[in-house]
Amino acid sequence: MAGTALLLCLPSCKNNVSSAIDNACRECFPDGEPGAAVLVMSGDKIIFDKGYGIADIDTKEPVTGETMFNVASISKQFTSVAVLQLASQGLISLEDSLSKYFPEYSDPLWKKVRIKHLLSHSSGIPDARGGMPRERKVFADESVALEYLDTLTRLHFAPGTAYEYINPTFVLLGRLVERISGKQFTEYVKEHIFHPAGMDKTCYFSPEAIIPNMAHGYEYADVEEMPEERTAGVSEGHKDWYEYDYGEETFFATRPDGGIYSSTHEFVLWEKALRASLQGKEGSILPSGYLQDAMSPHIKVSDSRWSGYQNRPDTWYGYGWFIEGKGLIYHTGDNGGFKALVAREPSKDIMIAIFSCRADWDRYDLWKKIASAL
């Protein structure tokens, strides 16, 4: 009898979990507004998979698990895996100094900075891109993002001694992949990471790219609060949803640090590829030891005086992932109107992915509510 009662309870319990997650998501992503795709995976099964709101204000296309979002800095883990693949093949060492591969950077400081420091946001290299005109930054590519490094003569701190989250160092890692592999960075990742993982729809942004099911990023704002170049065609004094991605936000077109467009359904394939690699299965995208190292603490994030990004209690950075508490592995993404989170909790075999095209929601509050429902 007890066993029968338990079996009868299971569908009800599952419905309660789904209902709790759905209610929390609806509070953040109302109907008819820019929304989000939310997916929860437990074990090898998807237990929640739903879209909210719309992906495109003009077409009113609804968000689904197939909607392609800019996942922003979640892209960094793919850059890290590309670098670690080269290291696993003996083509580079993470202990190598940057001067070995970038002789054009002649200042002695480059002998102190190692590849591992770029991967862990502990290089001490400052982000000094702010001096150029905003219009140039809005359409900037990788070359523009890196051009200040030619004249760099100082570090914020000795490499490996502190955490400062910056994007240009991951752009530099993309350039490293190109120099070692002889391939364009995006082509290398497509061939050696996306394709083996089965992520055939995932891609990098470019101004010319046509991305099926692509969402736009949006913000709710008054034209009077916008930079001048964003006000064309907008009625003065009108507060509404406005597109906020390429052409409106700076450095949107740089790729190794944040240029991937993907869907929650595609990220299930990535999660499976990571699990296969961690288990050392045939066809892994990276040897288990390298991936375990990437998901291990390398530099303390908490209380860093240099960076506020994800500066939360008991938080560290690995190589392309944040590690919080006892094994919570995650990364966030923020770019224009896009906001994203992918969190893995290996001890419970759970993965939560939230990709949105609006940035006005509390990521940690929603994360906490979904985790509590589980």
Buried (B, 14 or more C-beta within 10 A) or exposed (E): EEEEEEEEEEEEEEEEBBEBBBEBBBEBBEEEBBBBBBBBBBEEEBBBBBBBBBBBBEEEBBBBBBBBBBBBBBBBBBBBBBBBBBBBEEEBEBEBBBBEBBEEBEBEBBEBBBBBBBBBBBBBBBBBBEEBEEEEBBBBBBEBBBEBBEEBEEBBBBBBEBBBBBBBBBBBBBBBBBEBBEBEBBEBBBEBBBEBBBBEBBBBBBEEEEBEBBBBBBBBBEBEEBEEEBBEEBEEEEEEBBBBBBBBBBBBBBBBBBBBBBBBBBBBBBBBBBBBBBEEEEEBBBBBEBBEBBBBBBBBBEEBEBBEBBBBEEBBBBBBBBBBEEEBBBBBBBBBBBBBBBBBBEEEEBBBBBBBBBBEBEBEEBBEBBBEBB
